[in-house]
Amino acid sequence: MVGAAPLKGQPVVGGGYAENTADWRVELDDGRSVFVKQALDDLAAGWLRDEHRVYAGISAPFMPELVGWRDGERPLLVLEDLGDAHWPPPWRDGDVDAVLAVLDVVAATPPPAGLPELEELRERLNGWELVAEDPEALLSTGLCTRAWLDSALPALREAAAGCDLSGGALVHLDVRSDNLCFRAGRVLLVDWNLACVGNPLVDVVGWLPSLRIEGGPEPWTVVSESGGLAALLAGYFASRAGLPAPPTAPRVRPFQLAQAEVALPWAARELGLSFPR
């Protein structure tokens, strides 16, 4: 695939939450080192095909180099090795501004053909409709009381249903610290399997709760008015945080709960609601 033979490989344990890919750092006999990702099930195979479409269709400073690709029942994606990059946290002086700047560049980059429209994903992203049908999973987390939810839910549902997801911008849709790194003056984004086309503000809004958990600023100091996107994001996390963990992502629920603890007060603040209690 890459024009050289592997000498040795080392498993890579990253900060991601899905466990249905095998990731390796592989040394080659021509002196190069590459990152190899292999799908372990059909779901991950689809993810890798989606991700490869983006790597093959975009050449930009924020993209790691695509080294090789082999499709099949268990596809293999080979990228440049970014093991020597800085993967936050910690967030250093200037890092947050650098990510915001590169997200502007991402938004201005023509998206490759075949990506889904973000608007098509609204039903999947809008967790408040799931909460309205069955609030017990959310209430079990202690994020809010039933009385608060009964009072706030109409406004949260309206904001999430009406926020603007339209647009022609390239959207990564999974910006967080385990999917970005800093290397030689560049910010690089990885894990492009969720990429779509739509409102680029979604990438900034989606990143800010995890950034806050890692010592970053309050989200509303970065985005003073999200136009309902904060409510959409809060609903996504709040509707899932109390559910059983997926078999392929056993660690994801606590992370979703931690992000909901940031996103829900943000949404309440923006909508003029009392804070969750």
Summary of the structure (lengths in Angstrom):
residues: 277
radius of gyration: 19.4
end to end distance: 55.4
largest distance: 64.4
contacts: 876
relative contact order: 0.15
helix: 42%
strand: 17%
